[in-house]
Amino acid sequence: MKKVFHTANSRGHADHGWLNAKHSFSFASWYNPERIHFGMLRVLNDDIVAGGMGFGKHPHDNMEIITIPLLGAIQHQDSMGFSEVIHAGEVQVMSAGTGIYHSEYNPDPNQELNLFQIWIFPNQKQVTPRYAQRKYNLKLESFSELVGPEQSRIETWIHQDAWISLGEFSSGTKTSYTLKNINHGAYVMLVDGAIQIGDQIFQKRDAMGISQTENIEIEIKQKSTILVIEVPMN
């Protein structure tokens, strides 16, 4: 098993006033040559957006973009004609493909928006842009698959053999995550709570990239929410 541990406070940080952003991997003005990507996972941003503020229209291409609001909601508009609000408890995916423009705003002037934005390299370039969004329900003591490849038949699928799962677990329990392919790795982030993998204790927003294994055993020290992003490593 190969492991790399990233503490929450080792992430890149940008405070723009209206946006407080934490970057797990090099992004915008924050560059760390040892933190460019984890396999096909390119970006994991933990953003807090002030009420009524957001990102103006900007372009993307040839990237799979996943948005998971944790608190509040996000107003999305794009050049494909979609104008949607994504709430906490929902997940959104966009295949940027040949190119899209979109904007994202916090529609509530009185509440902060906290979201994860994840970018995954696609396994096909220049595809027709695509949008999908759906609600999910977490079951205690298990991982729920929010995103998968097209063959998964998950509505929020992407152009990559990658999986994004989220789970809630009770204090004092144990769980495990089994990778779907021996050539994959898993980036495990503790959203809230306290867990242990091997001899490593995790606190809120700590993360570990794990590869060269088939199964990850996790001890739950406190009630915890865990995000797992499974991706091909090459």
N, C-alpha and C positions, 0 to 999 in steps of 0.2 A: 504493500500500500504506500502510495506517495501522497504526502500532505503538505500544504502550505497554509499557514494561519495568518489571517488579517484581522487585527483588532479594529474596533469601531473607530478609534481615534487616529488610526493610521491612514484613513481615507482622505482623499483630497477634499478641500472645503472651499466653497465660494459663497460669500454673503453679499448679495446685490441689494439688500434692503427688502425688496418685494419677493426675492427668491433666496432661500437658504438651502444650498445644495451640497450633498456629500457624494463623492465619486469613489466607487470601489476600484475602478480602473481609470487610466489616464483619459482625461476628457477636458475639452476646451483649453483653458490656460494652465491646468494642472497636468504635469507630465512626470511620470515615474517609470523609468525604463524597465523596472522589474514588475510593473503592474500595467501592461498593455492590454492583455486579454487572458482568459482562461479557456483554452480550446476555442470553440466557436462562440463563446460568450465574450462580447466586446464591451458592453456597457451595463453597469448596474448603478443607477443613480437613485438616491434617496432624497427627494425634493420636498421642501415645504414652501408653498406658494401663498402669499398673503391674499386676504379677501379682495375680490374684484380685480386681481392682477393675473398676468399670464404671459405666455409666449406668443408673439405675433407670427404672422404667416412666414414660414420658412420651408426650404426644400429638403427632401431625402431621396435617395435612390439605392437600390440593391442592398437593402437591409430589412431584417424582420424586427419590427418594433412592437414591444408589448408594454402595456400600461396597466398597473394594478393600483387603484386608489386604496389607501388604508384608512383615511379620514377625510370626510367631505366628498366633493364631486368635482368633475372636470368637464368643461364644455369644449367639445371637439368640432372643428369644421375643416373640410379638406377639399381638394380639387377634384375628387371623385364624386362630390355632391352630397357627402354625408355631413349631417349636422346633428350630433348626438350628445347627450350628457351621460357620463360614466360615473356611477356612484361607488362608494365603498361596498364591497361584496360583489363587484362585477370586474370582469377582465376584458380588455380590448386588445386586438391584434391588428397590425397593418403590415402587409407585404409591400414595401415601397417600390420594388421592381424597377420598371423603366423610368419612374420618377413621379413624385407627388409633392404638393404643397399642403401644409396644414397649419392650423393655429390651435392653441390650447389655453383655456382661461379657467380661473376659479370663478364660477358664477355667483357665489355667495359673498357679499361684501363684508359679512360679519364673522366668517369662519375661515380658519386656515385650511388649506388642502395639503395633505401629505400623500405622496404617491411614490411607487417604485416605477422607474422606466428602465426597461431592459432592451438591449440591442443584441441580436444574434445574427452572425454571418449566415446568409442563405446558402443552400446547396445548388441553387439555380440562379443565374443572373438574367436580367432583362425580362422578368416575368411581368404579366399584366398586374398592375396594382390591385390589391384586395383589402377589404375591411371586414372585420367581424367583431361582435361584442356579445357577451352573455353574462348572466348571473351565475353564481356558484354558491353552494352550501357546504360548509366544512362539517365533517363528522369527527367528534372527539375521538382521540387515540388512533387516528389514521391520516394518511396523506390523501388529498384530493388533487387529481390532475386537472390543472387549469388550461394548459396548452400542450399540444403534442404535434407530431407530424401528420400529414394528410391522411395516411393510412390508419391513424388512430380513430378516425371518425368523430373526433372532438370538433365541435363547431368552430372553436377558436384554434384552428390549426395553422401551422407555418411551414414554409419551404425549408425545412431542416429536420433531421432525425434528432430532435431535441424535445425535452419535456420540462414543464414547469409545474411543480407541485407545492401545495401549502397544507400545513396540518396544525392542529391544536392538540396539546397533550397535557395530561394531569401530572401534578407533582408526584414524584416517587415511582413513576412508571418507567418502562423501557420500550423503545421502538426500534425499528430498523428500516433502512431504505435499500432496496435491491435494484441495482442498475440494470437497465434493459439490454446493454451491450457491453462486453468486456473492454471494448475500445473507447468507451465513454468515460467521462469524469463527472463529478457532481460538485457544484459550488453550493455549499450549505450555509445559509445565513440565519442567525437567530434574530427573529423580528422582535420578540419580547420574551422575557423569562430568564432561565438559566439552564444550560444543558452541559453534558460532558461527552466528548468523543475520544476514546482512548484515555490518555492522561490529560487531555486539554479541556479546561473549563471555559465555557463561553458565557459572556455577558451580552446584554442587549446590543444588537447590530454587529457583533463579532461574526466572522465568517471563516470558512475553511474550504479550500479547493482540494478535492480528494480524487485520486485516479489510481489505476493499476490495482483495482479490487472489484469484487462482484457485489459486496454487501457492506453497509455502513451501520454499525450498532450505535445507538444513541441512548444515553441515560438522561432522564428528565429530572432536574434538580428542583425546579419550580415550575408552576404552570407556564407553558411555553407555546409560542407560535413559531413555526420553523418553515422557511422557504428553501426549496431545493431546485436548482437549475441544472438539469442533466444535459450534457452536450457532447458531441464527438470531440476528441482531443486533437484531431488533425484532419 
